[in-house]
Amino acid sequence: MFIDDVKDELEGNSIQKKTKAKATKDSPQVKGISISLPLKEGDSGSFVRDIQKQLLKSGIGLPLYGADGFFGEETELAVMRFQRAYKLLVDGLVGPQTIKKLEEITKKKTETTDFPLPTNVLQKGDKGEAVKQLQRALKEVQFDPKFIDGIYGELTEDAVLRFQSMYQALLDDGIYGPKTRKFLNLELSE
């Protein structure tokens, strides 16, 4: 992922040698792309989208626009909530410390077989073991529904909505179906 390349560069593990004096610690060169840190409101691109995905994966919501690649007010507020939650300097800017903490929080890799997913459609009001499986999987990918109780209530619906907002291909409806299952499996396998 692009964010991994930038992290490697910030830690001095560059895959590409710097050629000119313009490359500094605050503007890492990664695979031919220069990123000027810190990222701030008004910035856009694939790196911003990666940051947004990491925020979502860490449980910080972006309910209006999701991971759209534009660093707007919603992303700035999400960054500030993340920074506050992890006791970083709360400035709404994405610099080396925020990137490092995002990576630390979201780097856990999981086998999908550890979290078998239900194959049926689930929605608010449903109950049972299939809902528990979904809740466990959501918690594992950092979209914690708070309770693993087998009840598809408001908290589980909200966790599904937050997860769905990561992907444009998913309808943000809070209903767990085949498409949401496919993308949840993808996240569990990373």
C-alpha positions, 0 to 999 in steps of 0.5 A: 500500500502507498502508505507503507511506502511513505512510512518506509521512506520516513523511517529511512528504508527508502526503495529509491535513492534521492537524486536531488537536494529537493528531497527532504525528510518532510517530502519523502520520495516514494516510487517516483512520487513526492509527498509533502508532509504534513498532509492538511485540508485541501490535499488530495490523491491516493495517499490521502485515500490511504490515510482515510482508509486507515482512519476508517479501519482504526474505527474513526468514522468518515460518514459523509464522504468515506475514503474519497481521496480529498482531505476536507473538513470531515477528514481533518476532524477525523484526524483530530479525533484519532490524534486525541484518542491516541494521545498525539498532538491534536492539530488535524495534520497528518505528519510522521507521528500520526502516520506511524500511529495509524500503521501501528493500530491497523497493521494486524494481519488476520487469516479469514478462516479465523473469522468465518463470515455468514453467507446470509443477508443480515440487517437491523433486528436480526439475532443469532450466531450469524450476527455474532460472527459478523460482530467478531469480524467487524471488531477484528478489522477495527469497526468495533460494534461494542458488543458481541451479543448476537443482536443486530442493533444500532451499534452493529448497523453503525459498524457495518455502515462505517465499514461500507463507507470505505468502498465506493462499490458498497451501498452505505445501507447498514445491511450485511449482504454478499458484497459487504461480505466480499469486502470484509473478507478482503480486509480480514485477509490483509 
